[in-house]
Amino acid sequence: MTVGTITTLAGIATLVAAALVAGAALLWLAARVFAGAAALQSRLIGLLGNQSLWLAWLVVVASTIGSLYYSDGVGFEPCSLCWYQRIALYPLLVILPVGAVTRDRFVARYALPLTAAGAVLALYNYLVQLFPGIEVACSTEVSCSTIDVQAFGWLTLPLMSLVAFLAVTVGILYDRASYRAA
């Protein structure tokens, strides 16, 4: 497969994940107001709760493979912010499956700080790409405003990373909610 094909597939996966994250957020808001939405959310938590860490882990695996593909396979050198995002992402490869296997009800304590940090870094990285003048924390070798990968003419790697961190966060929160519902 070509880099363009991989990028298009990653873009499609990102858009699907973004739709699921937006749906989960809207359902959460609606559940605060409407009893029917609260009942639907409870059913969804019951359905996905025990599997949500595994789904979040699949997002982490795909994101890790993608990051390694673009840097080691294709040869795009990551910027400083990309490295920091990887620092937040890679430990989740171990934390999430261990939490899922052991049914650790406190896995959110270990994982959410990583997803929050990764999401903030990804958002900042995306803003740096949109507005290169705000670049502060990047190395001199690779500018954080450089856009090496772009799906559909607008979906860059930092935006893909942001969606991935948000999707993993939703999975962790659904797992946490499944303990409260039980």
MDTraj code that builds the backbone (N, CA, C; nanometers):
import mdtraj as md
import numpy as np

residues = "MET THR VAL GLY THR ILE THR THR LEU ALA GLY ILE ALA THR LEU VAL ALA ALA ALA LEU VAL ALA GLY ALA ALA LEU LEU TRP LEU ALA ALA ARG VAL PHE ALA GLY ALA ALA ALA LEU GLN SER ARG LEU ILE GLY LEU LEU GLY ASN GLN SER LEU TRP LEU ALA TRP LEU VAL VAL VAL ALA SER THR ILE GLY SER LEU TYR TYR SER ASP GLY VAL GLY PHE GLU PRO CYS SER LEU CYS TRP TYR GLN ARG ILE ALA LEU TYR PRO LEU LEU VAL ILE LEU PRO VAL GLY ALA VAL THR ARG ASP ARG PHE VAL ALA ARG TYR ALA LEU PRO LEU THR ALA ALA GLY ALA VAL LEU ALA LEU TYR ASN TYR LEU VAL GLN LEU PHE PRO GLY ILE GLU VAL ALA CYS SER THR GLU VAL SER CYS SER THR ILE ASP VAL GLN ALA PHE GLY TRP LEU THR LEU PRO LEU MET SER LEU VAL ALA PHE LEU ALA VAL THR VAL GLY ILE LEU TYR ASP ARG ALA SER TYR ARG ALA ALA".split()
xyz = np.array([
    [0.0833, -0.1187, 0.0000],
    [0.0000, 0.0000, 0.0000],
    [0.0873, 0.1245, 0.0000],
    [0.0365, 0.2264, -0.0609],
    [0.1100, 0.3520, -0.0674],
    [0.0829, 0.4355, 0.0579],
    [0.1652, 0.5365, 0.0764],
    [0.1475, 0.6281, 0.1895],
    [0.0118, 0.6977, 0.1789],
    [-0.0270, 0.7344, 0.0590],
    [-0.1560, 0.7995, 0.0388],
    [-0.2729, 0.7099, 0.0776],
    [-0.2641, 0.5820, 0.0451],
    [-0.3697, 0.4874, 0.0816],
    [-0.3772, 0.4716, 0.2327],
    [-0.2619, 0.4567, 0.2969],
    [-0.2576, 0.4449, 0.4430],
    [-0.3149, 0.5710, 0.5070],
    [-0.2791, 0.6869, 0.4541],
    [-0.3278, 0.8132, 0.5078],
    [-0.4793, 0.8240, 0.4917],
    [-0.5313, 0.7826, 0.3774],
    [-0.6763, 0.7858, 0.3561],
    [-0.7470, 0.6920, 0.4528],
    [-0.6940, 0.5715, 0.4724],
    [-0.7542, 0.4776, 0.5673],
    [-0.7490, 0.5326, 0.7101],
    [-0.6359, 0.5926, 0.7453],
    [-0.6243, 0.6540, 0.8781],
    [-0.7227, 0.7697, 0.8918],
    [-0.7418, 0.8446, 0.7863],
    [-0.8374, 0.9543, 0.7884],
    [-0.9800, 0.9059, 0.8063],
    [-1.0160, 0.7984, 0.7370],
    [-1.1502, 0.7414, 0.7514],
    [-1.1710, 0.6910, 0.8939],
    [-1.0718, 0.6199, 0.9467],
    [-1.0807, 0.5702, 1.0849],
    [-1.0944, 0.6857, 1.1829],
    [-1.0226, 0.7941, 1.1581],
    [-1.0304, 0.9117, 1.2455],
    [-1.1693, 0.9744, 1.2404],
    [-1.2266, 0.9841, 1.1223],
    [-1.3601, 1.0426, 1.1097],
    [-1.4653, 0.9562, 1.1790],
    [-1.4520, 0.8242, 1.1681],
    [-1.5436, 0.7341, 1.2386],
    [-1.5291, 0.7522, 1.3891],
    [-1.4049, 0.7557, 1.4363],
    [-1.3807, 0.7750, 1.5801],
    [-1.4339, 0.9099, 1.6260],
    [-1.4163, 1.0139, 1.5459],
    [-1.4660, 1.1469, 1.5820],
    [-1.6182, 1.1467, 1.5912],
    [-1.6846, 1.0764, 1.5010],
    [-1.8306, 1.0676, 1.5063],
    [-1.8760, 0.9941, 1.6321],
    [-1.8049, 0.8883, 1.6687],
    [-1.8399, 0.8140, 1.7903],
    [-1.8156, 0.8977, 1.9159],
    [-1.7071, 0.9709, 1.9190],
    [-1.6779, 1.0585, 2.0328],
    [-1.7840, 1.1679, 2.0430],
    [-1.8190, 1.2287, 1.9306],
    [-1.9220, 1.3329, 1.9314],
    [-2.0559, 1.2747, 1.9752],
    [-2.0887, 1.1546, 1.9279],
    [-2.2129, 1.0896, 1.9689],
    [-2.2155, 1.0614, 2.1182],
    [-2.1026, 1.0137, 2.1705],
    [-2.0951, 0.9867, 2.3144],
    [-2.1093, 1.1145, 2.3958],
    [-2.0486, 1.2220, 2.3487],
    [-2.0593, 1.3506, 2.4195],
    [-2.2025, 1.4036, 2.4150],
    [-2.2661, 1.3946, 2.2994],
    [-2.4050, 1.4407, 2.2889],
    [-2.4988, 1.3549, 2.3735],
    [-2.4743, 1.2252, 2.3751],
    [-2.5569, 1.1371, 2.4581],
    [-2.5382, 1.1699, 2.6056],
    [-2.4154, 1.1973, 2.6465],
    [-2.3892, 1.2339, 2.7857],
    [-2.4649, 1.3615, 2.8226],
    [-2.4598, 1.4617, 2.7336],
    [-2.5317, 1.5869, 2.7599],
    [-2.6830, 1.5646, 2.7618],
    [-2.7337, 1.4883, 2.6668],
    [-2.8778, 1.4620, 2.6600],
    [-2.9258, 1.3833, 2.7811],
    [-2.8404, 1.2939, 2.8315],
    [-2.8783, 1.2126, 2.9478],
    [-2.8951, 1.2978, 3.0724],
    [-2.8341, 1.4162, 3.0737],
    [-2.8489, 1.5058, 3.1873],
    [-2.9843, 1.5757, 3.1866],
    [-3.0514, 1.5757, 3.0695],
    [-3.1761, 1.6492, 3.0540],
    [-3.2966, 1.5574, 3.0315],
    [-3.2782, 1.4535, 2.9514],
    [-3.3897, 1.3684, 2.9107],
    [-3.3776, 1.2291, 2.9701],
    [-3.4858, 1.1802, 3.0278],
    [-3.4864, 1.0466, 3.0893],
    [-3.4625, 0.9379, 2.9849],
    [-3.5180, 0.9542, 2.8658],
    [-3.4984, 0.8549, 2.7600],
    [-3.3522, 0.8422, 2.7204],
    [-3.2843, 0.9556, 2.7136],
    [-3.1413, 0.9537, 2.6801],
    [-3.0606, 0.8913, 2.7932],
    [-3.1026, 0.9157, 2.9168],
    [-3.0333, 0.8551, 3.0305],
    [-3.0489, 0.7036, 3.0284],
    [-3.1665, 0.6562, 2.9919],
    [-3.1890, 0.5117, 2.9822],
    [-3.1054, 0.4520, 2.8695],
    [-3.0970, 0.5222, 2.7568],
    [-3.0145, 0.4749, 2.6456],
    [-2.8674, 0.4713, 2.6857],
    [-2.8227, 0.5741, 2.7566],
    [-2.6834, 0.5766, 2.8015],
    [-2.6563, 0.4613, 2.8982],
    [-2.7480, 0.4335, 2.9872],
    [-2.7308, 0.3221, 3.0815],
    [-2.7216, 0.1889, 3.0074],
    [-2.8051, 0.1713, 2.9047],
    [-2.7992, 0.0478, 2.8263],
    [-2.6664, 0.0376, 2.7524],
    [-2.6196, 0.1494, 2.6978],
    [-2.4925, 0.1496, 2.6264],
    [-2.3764, 0.1197, 2.7210],
    [-2.3814, 0.1755, 2.8400],
    [-2.2777, 0.1467, 2.9399],
    [-2.2797, -0.0013, 2.9751],
    [-2.3994, -0.0563, 2.9927],
    [-2.4102, -0.1987, 3.0217],
    [-2.3599, -0.2854, 2.9083],
    [-2.3849, -0.2423, 2.7857],
    [-2.3420, -0.3183, 2.6684],
    [-2.1921, -0.3093, 2.6452],
    [-2.1384, -0.1877, 2.6517],
    [-1.9977, -0.1654, 2.6188],
    [-1.9040, -0.1599, 2.7383],
    [-1.9579, -0.1365, 2.8557],
    [-1.8749, -0.1104, 2.9723],
    [-1.7590, -0.2052, 2.9908],
    [-1.7849, -0.3333, 2.9864],
    [-1.6780, -0.4304, 3.0095],
    [-1.5816, -0.4415, 2.8924],
    [-1.6241, -0.3974, 2.7761],
    [-1.5377, -0.4069, 2.6579],
    [-1.4738, -0.2736, 2.6191],
    [-1.5126, -0.1668, 2.6852],
    [-1.4685, -0.0346, 2.6416],
    [-1.3175, -0.0138, 2.6559],
    [-1.2555, -0.0771, 2.7551],
    [-1.1090, -0.0647, 2.7659],
    [-1.0401, -0.1346, 2.6497],
    [-1.0956, -0.2467, 2.6081],
    [-1.0376, -0.3175, 2.4932],
    [-1.0541, -0.2345, 2.3659],
    [-1.1681, -0.1702, 2.3490],
    [-1.1882, -0.0841, 2.2325],
    [-1.0918, 0.0344, 2.2367],
    [-1.0743, 0.0926, 2.3544],
    [-0.9788, 0.2020, 2.3692],
    [-0.8370, 0.1537, 2.3381],
    [-0.8061, 0.0332, 2.3821],
    [-0.6737, -0.0227, 2.3555],
    [-0.6513, -0.0421, 2.2057],
    [-0.7559, -0.0828, 2.1325],
    [-0.7424, -0.0967, 1.9865],
    [-0.7088, 0.0373, 1.9213],
    [-0.7670, 0.1447, 1.9724],
    [-0.7342, 0.2778, 1.9217],
    [-0.5872, 0.3093, 1.9505],
    [-0.5408, 0.2738, 2.0700],
    [-0.4007, 0.2967, 2.1066],
    [-0.3073, 0.2148, 2.0168],
    [-0.3421, 0.0895, 1.9920],
    [-0.2594, 0.0042, 1.9052],
    [-0.2526, 0.0634, 1.7647],
    [-0.3677, 0.1025, 1.7091],
    [-0.3697, 0.1606, 1.5749],
    [-0.2896, 0.2902, 1.5699],
    [-0.3022, 0.3723, 1.6733],
    [-0.2280, 0.4992, 1.6781],
    [-0.0783, 0.4752, 1.6890],
    [-0.0407, 0.3764, 1.7679],
    [0.1013, 0.3435, 1.7828],
    [0.1593, 0.2931, 1.6511],
    [0.0878, 0.2016, 1.5874],
    [0.1337, 0.1494, 1.4584],
    [0.1439, 0.2631, 1.3574],
    [0.0441, 0.3513, 1.3571],
    [0.0474, 0.4649, 1.2652],
    [0.1657, 0.5560, 1.2907],
    [0.1927, 0.5859, 1.4167],
    [0.3048, 0.6754, 1.4482],
    [0.4379, 0.6130, 1.4070],
    [0.4504, 0.4834, 1.4308],
    [0.5746, 0.4154, 1.3924],
    [0.5863, 0.4008, 1.2403],
    [0.4743, 0.3798, 1.1743],
    [0.4755, 0.3688, 1.0277],
    [0.5265, 0.4985, 0.9650],
    [0.4698, 0.6120, 1.0094],
    [0.5093, 0.7380, 0.9486],
    [0.6529, 0.7772, 0.9818],
    [0.7003, 0.7440, 1.1020],
    [0.8377, 0.7828, 1.1357],
    [0.9398, 0.6795, 1.0886],
    [0.9182, 0.5531, 1.1189],
    [1.0181, 0.4512, 1.0855],
    [0.9981, 0.3916, 0.9463],
    [0.8732, 0.3762, 0.9045],
    [0.8460, 0.3169, 0.7737],
    [0.8640, 0.4142, 0.6595],
    [0.8082, 0.5332, 0.6746],
    [0.8116, 0.6330, 0.5675],
    [0.9314, 0.7258, 0.5831],
    [0.9708, 0.7536, 0.7068],
    [1.0872, 0.8377, 0.7306],
    [1.0568, 0.9812, 0.7682],
    [0.9315, 1.0127, 0.8034],
    [0.8998, 1.1464, 0.8510],
    [0.9514, 1.1597, 0.9934],
    [1.0370, 1.2586, 1.0151],
    [1.0926, 1.2773, 1.1491],
    [0.9910, 1.3498, 1.2375],
    [0.9593, 1.2933, 1.3547],
    [0.8615, 1.3579, 1.4434],
    [0.9179, 1.4866, 1.5041],
    [0.8300, 1.5837, 1.5227],
    [0.8693, 1.7067, 1.5903],
    [0.8658, 1.6831, 1.7414],
    [0.9049, 1.7825, 1.8174],
    [0.9073, 1.7692, 1.9642],
    [0.7692, 1.7382, 2.0206],
    [0.6665, 1.8084, 1.9729],
    [0.5319, 1.7841, 2.0241],
    [0.4834, 1.6438, 1.9892],
    [0.5239, 1.5935, 1.8732],
    [0.4881, 1.4552, 1.8360],
    [0.5509, 1.3559, 1.9336],
    [0.6752, 1.3821, 1.9724],
    [0.7406, 1.2935, 2.0690],
    [0.6682, 1.2964, 2.2030],
    [0.6284, 1.4133, 2.2471],
    [0.5570, 1.4226, 2.3744],
    [0.4221, 1.3500, 2.3681],
    [0.3562, 1.3589, 2.2530],
    [0.2308, 1.2855, 2.2373],
    [0.2557, 1.1346, 2.2443],
    [0.3648, 1.0903, 2.1859],
    [0.3997, 0.9481, 2.1935],
    [0.4293, 0.9061, 2.3374],
    [0.4912, 0.9949, 2.4135],
    [0.5190, 0.9655, 2.5542],
    [0.3882, 0.9446, 2.6303],
    [0.2846, 1.0174, 2.5939],
    [0.1536, 0.9992, 2.6567],
    [0.0821, 0.8750, 2.6034],
    [0.1071, 0.8389, 2.4784],
    [0.0355, 0.7283, 2.4141],
    [0.0920, 0.5903, 2.4487],
    [0.2217, 0.5741, 2.4369],
    [0.2815, 0.4405, 2.4454],
    [0.2573, 0.3666, 2.5772],
    [0.2578, 0.4324, 2.6934],
    [0.2282, 0.3571, 2.8165],
    [0.0872, 0.2972, 2.8187],
    [-0.0041, 0.3573, 2.7439],
    [-0.1407, 0.3056, 2.7389],
    [-0.1468, 0.1672, 2.6745],
    [-0.0443, 0.1333, 2.5955],
    [-0.0366, -0.0012, 2.5366],
    [-0.0342, -0.1092, 2.6443],
    [0.0212, -0.0762, 2.7603],
    [0.0302, -0.1716, 2.8709],
    [-0.0792, -0.1461, 2.9747],
    [-0.1034, -0.0214, 3.0063],
    [-0.1989, 0.0124, 3.1128],
    [-0.3390, -0.0384, 3.0816],
    [-0.3873, -0.0165, 2.9591],
    [-0.5257, -0.0523, 2.9276],
    [-0.5520, -0.2028, 2.9279],
    [-0.4690, -0.2844, 2.8630],
    [-0.4994, -0.4284, 2.8698],
    [-0.4810, -0.4867, 3.0096],
    [-0.3849, -0.4357, 3.0859],
    [-0.3691, -0.4838, 3.2235],
    [-0.4942, -0.4474, 3.3035],
    [-0.5431, -0.3256, 3.2861],
    [-0.6652, -0.2847, 3.3542],
    [-0.7853, -0.3663, 3.3106],
    [-0.7908, -0.4017, 3.1828],
    [-0.9035, -0.4807, 3.1323],
    [-0.8988, -0.6242, 3.1835],
    [-0.7808, -0.6832, 3.1832],
    [-0.7680, -0.8226, 3.2272],
    [-0.7929, -0.8357, 3.3772],
    [-0.7384, -0.7431, 3.4543],
    [-0.7523, -0.7512, 3.5998],
    [-0.8818, -0.6877, 3.6486],
    [-0.9558, -0.6246, 3.5557],
    [-1.0788, -0.5515, 3.5900],
    [-1.0502, -0.4500, 3.7014],
    [-0.9416, -0.3778, 3.6833],
    [-0.8996, -0.2747, 3.7779],
    [-0.9943, -0.1556, 3.7677],
    [-1.0724, -0.1348, 3.8703],
    [-1.1716, -0.0274, 3.8665],
    [-1.1074, 0.1105, 3.8773],
    [-0.9774, 0.1149, 3.9042],
    [-0.9082, 0.2429, 3.9180],
    [-0.8150, 0.2719, 3.8000],
    [-0.8301, 0.2011, 3.6905],
    [-0.7423, 0.2212, 3.5753],
    [-0.7521, 0.3649, 3.5234],
    [-0.8659, 0.4287, 3.5427],
    [-0.8808, 0.5678, 3.4976],
    [-0.7805, 0.6605, 3.5664],
    [-0.7446, 0.6284, 3.6904],
    [-0.6471, 0.7118, 3.7630],
    [-0.5114, 0.7142, 3.6947],
    [-0.4778, 0.6052, 3.6278],
    [-0.3473, 0.5960, 3.5614],
    [-0.3547, 0.6430, 3.4168],
    [-0.4680, 0.6155, 3.3536],
    [-0.4782, 0.6393, 3.2100],
    [-0.5272, 0.7795, 3.1740],
    [-0.6223, 0.8328, 3.2490],
    [-0.6781, 0.9640, 3.2118],
    [-0.5764, 1.0782, 3.2136],
    [-0.4831, 1.0823, 3.3086],
    [-0.3824, 1.1894, 3.2986],
    [-0.3009, 1.1817, 3.1688],
    [-0.2752, 1.0608, 3.1219],
    [-0.2019, 1.0453, 2.9959],
    [-0.2849, 1.0903, 2.8768],
    [-0.4133, 1.0513, 2.8746],
    [-0.4973, 1.0918, 2.7612],
    [-0.5222, 1.2425, 2.7630],
    [-0.5372, 1.3007, 2.8815],
    [-0.5581, 1.4457, 2.8906],
    [-0.4335, 1.5202, 2.8421],
    [-0.3173, 1.4776, 2.8875],
    [-0.1925, 1.5421, 2.8442],
    [-0.1735, 1.5260, 2.6932],
    [-0.1981, 1.4058, 2.6429],
    [-0.1842, 1.3821, 2.4995],
    [-0.2801, 1.4661, 2.4178],
    [-0.4041, 1.4805, 2.4649],
    [-0.5026, 1.5601, 2.3921],
    [-0.4632, 1.7075, 2.3900],
    [-0.4155, 1.7590, 2.5026],
    [-0.3735, 1.8992, 2.5084],
    [-0.2550, 1.9229, 2.4144],
    [-0.1585, 1.8327, 2.4168],
    [-0.0424, 1.8451, 2.3284],
    [-0.0832, 1.8367, 2.1817],
    [-0.1740, 1.7449, 2.1493],
    [-0.2198, 1.7295, 2.0108],
    [-0.2951, 1.8547, 1.9647],
    [-0.3801, 1.9088, 2.0523],
    [-0.4532, 2.0308, 2.0173],
    [-0.3558, 2.1459, 1.9930],
    [-0.2586, 2.1616, 2.0819],
    [-0.1593, 2.2678, 2.0643],
    [-0.0816, 2.2471, 1.9344],
    [-0.0428, 2.1219, 1.9055],
    [0.0312, 2.0907, 1.7840],
    [-0.0517, 2.1263, 1.6596],
    [-0.1818, 2.0950, 1.6661],
    [-0.2699, 2.1289, 1.5535],
    [-0.2816, 2.2802, 1.5370],
    [-0.2939, 2.3516, 1.6483],
    [-0.3010, 2.4979, 1.6417],
    [-0.1724, 2.5581, 1.5864],
    [-0.0579, 2.4973, 1.6202],
    [0.0702, 2.5425, 1.5663],
    [0.0730, 2.5228, 1.4149],
    [0.0117, 2.4139, 1.3679],
    [0.0062, 2.3940, 1.2229],
    [-0.0847, 2.4971, 1.1558],
    [-0.1933, 2.5331, 1.2233],
    [-0.2843, 2.6324, 1.1669],
    [-0.2263, 2.7732, 1.1734],
    [-0.1576, 2.8025, 1.2838],
    [-0.1019, 2.9363, 1.3090],
    [0.0462, 2.9216, 1.3460],
    [0.1342, 2.9063, 1.2474],
    [0.2760, 2.8789, 1.2759],
    [0.3445, 2.9825, 1.3644],
    [0.2934, 3.1009, 1.3745],
    [0.3552, 3.2043, 1.4571],
    [0.3497, 3.1764, 1.6061],
    [0.2628, 3.0850, 1.6507],
    [0.2511, 3.0578, 1.7941],
    [0.3448, 2.9466, 1.8396],
    [0.4256, 2.8953, 1.7488],
    [0.5166, 2.7852, 1.7794],
    [0.6155, 2.8259, 1.8872],
    [0.6181, 2.7488, 1.9980],
    [0.7065, 2.7818, 2.1090],
    [0.7961, 2.6643, 2.1446],
    [0.7386, 2.5453, 2.1606],
    [0.8094, 2.4335, 2.2224],
    [0.8682, 2.3339, 2.1235],
    [0.9041, 2.3767, 2.0057],
    [0.9498, 2.2806, 1.9049],
    [1.1005, 2.2873, 1.8854],
    [1.1556, 2.1753, 1.8432],
    [1.3000, 2.1672, 1.8208],
    [1.3367, 2.2477, 1.6966],
    [1.4636, 2.2716, 1.6811],
    [1.5092, 2.3466, 1.5649],
    [1.5206, 2.2576, 1.4416],
    [1.5298, 2.1257, 1.4606],
    [1.5448, 2.0356, 1.3459],
    [1.4152, 2.0197, 1.2678],
    [1.3057, 1.9938, 1.3379],
    [1.1770, 1.9731, 1.2716],
    [1.0764, 2.0690, 1.3328],
    [1.0209, 2.1533, 1.2506],
    [0.9212, 2.2486, 1.2988],
    [0.7902, 2.1753, 1.3272],
    [0.7265, 2.2120, 1.4360],
    [0.5971, 2.1525, 1.4709],
    [0.4863, 2.2021, 1.3790],
    [0.5134, 2.3038, 1.2995],
    [0.4135, 2.3535, 1.2052],
    [0.4199, 2.2809, 1.0711],
    [0.5191, 2.1947, 1.0527],
    [0.5325, 2.1188, 0.9290],
    [0.4192, 2.0187, 0.9158],
    [0.3605, 2.0139, 0.7971],
    [0.2533, 1.9183, 0.7703],
    [0.3065, 1.8168, 0.6701],
    [0.3442, 1.6983, 0.7198],
    [0.3928, 1.5908, 0.6339],
    [0.2788, 1.5047, 0.5820],
    [0.1742, 1.4904, 0.6618],
    [0.0639, 1.4008, 0.6299],
    [-0.0657, 1.4795, 0.6398],
    [-0.1498, 1.4619, 0.5356],
    [-0.2774, 1.5317, 0.5352],
    [-0.3792, 1.4470, 0.4597],
    [-0.4850, 1.4074, 0.5292],
    [-0.5930, 1.3324, 0.4653],
    [-0.7052, 1.4284, 0.4307],
    [-0.7613, 1.4121, 0.3152],
    [-0.8761, 1.4902, 0.2693],
    [-0.8476, 1.6404, 0.2623],
    [-0.7209, 1.6773, 0.2585],
    [-0.6844, 1.8175, 0.2455],
    [-0.6887, 1.8987, 0.3737],
    [-0.7233, 1.8375, 0.4877],
    [-0.7324, 1.9141, 0.6123],
    [-0.7026, 1.8335, 0.7378],
    [-0.7067, 1.7037, 0.7303],
    [-0.6922, 1.6189, 0.8491],
    [-0.5455, 1.5803, 0.8670],
    [-0.4765, 1.6505, 0.9584],
    [-0.3338, 1.6290, 0.9792],
    [-0.3112, 1.5305, 1.0944],
    [-0.1870, 1.4876, 1.1101],
    [-0.1544, 1.3917, 1.2167],
    [-0.1883, 1.4426, 1.3571],
    [-0.1603, 1.5692, 1.3924],
    [-0.1996, 1.6136, 1.5264],
    [-0.3510, 1.6085, 1.5497],
    [-0.4294, 1.6376, 1.4461],
    [-0.5744, 1.6294, 1.4615],
    [-0.6183, 1.4831, 1.4749],
    [-0.5549, 1.3938, 1.4003],
    [-0.5813, 1.2507, 1.4162],
    [-0.5457, 1.2061, 1.5577],
    [-0.4337, 1.2557, 1.6080],
    [-0.3896, 1.2229, 1.7434],
    [-0.4891, 1.2737, 1.8472],
    [-0.5386, 1.3955, 1.8291],
    [-0.6369, 1.4511, 1.9211],
    [-0.7621, 1.3641, 1.9264],
    [-0.8120, 1.3234, 1.8116],
    [-0.9310, 1.2380, 1.8071],
    [-0.9028, 1.1043, 1.8747],
    [-0.7849, 1.0492, 1.8519],
    [-0.7499, 0.9214, 1.9154],
    [-0.7481, 0.9349, 2.0673],
    [-0.6860, 1.0402, 2.1187],
    [-0.6830, 1.0596, 2.2640],
    [-0.8237, 1.0792, 2.3205],
    [-0.9078, 1.1505, 2.2483],
    [-1.0458, 1.1693, 2.2944],
    [-1.1234, 1.0370, 2.2915],
    [-1.1027, 0.9574, 2.1881],
    [-1.1705, 0.8274, 2.1794],
    [-1.1265, 0.7346, 2.2924],
    [-0.9983, 0.7342, 2.3232],
    [-0.9479, 0.6524, 2.4336],
    [-1.0064, 0.7020, 2.5656],
    [-1.0158, 0.8327, 2.5819],
    [-1.0760, 0.8900, 2.7027],
    [-1.2202, 0.8441, 2.7187],
    [-1.2965, 0.8466, 2.6113],
    [-1.4357, 0.8009, 2.6169],
    [-1.4415, 0.6540, 2.6573],
    [-1.3543, 0.5720, 2.6011],
    [-1.3516, 0.4303, 2.6383],
    [-1.3223, 0.4106, 2.7856],
    [-1.2294, 0.4870, 2.8383],
    [-1.1946, 0.4771, 2.9802],
    [-1.3116, 0.5234, 3.0669],
    [-1.3761, 0.6309, 3.0267],
    [-1.4894, 0.6822, 3.1046],
    [-1.6080, 0.5857, 3.1019],
    [-1.6299, 0.5187, 2.9893],
    [-1.7365, 0.4178, 2.9845],
    [-1.7034, 0.3004, 3.0742],
    [-1.5756, 0.2617, 3.0779],
    [-1.5363, 0.1538, 3.1697],
    [-1.5613, 0.1960, 3.3138],
    [-1.5249, 0.3178, 3.3464],
    [-1.5455, 0.3684, 3.4826],
    [-1.6944, 0.3735, 3.5167],
    [-1.7759, 0.4158, 3.4207],
    [-1.9206, 0.4234, 3.4434],
    [-1.9799, 0.2837, 3.4626],
    [-1.9204, 0.1823, 3.4017],
    [-1.9738, 0.0462, 3.4173],
    [-1.9582, -0.0019, 3.5605],
    [-1.8563, 0.0458, 3.6303],
    [-1.8396, 0.0091, 3.7719],
    [-1.9440, 0.0788, 3.8592],
    [-1.9744, 0.2024, 3.8230],
    [-2.0746, 0.2772, 3.8989],
    [-2.2146, 0.2187, 3.8783],
    [-2.2388, 0.1677, 3.7561],
    [-2.3712, 0.1109, 3.7252],
    [-2.3922, -0.0254, 3.7913],
    [-2.2827, -0.0940, 3.8191],
    [-2.2935, -0.2294, 3.8750],
    [-2.3275, -0.2288, 4.0227],
])
top = md.Topology()
chain = top.add_chain()
for i, resn in enumerate(residues, 1):
    res = top.add_residue(resn, chain, resSeq=i)
    for name in ("N", "CA", "C"):
        top.add_atom(name, md.element.get_by_symbol(name[0]), res)
traj = md.Trajectory(xyz[None], top)
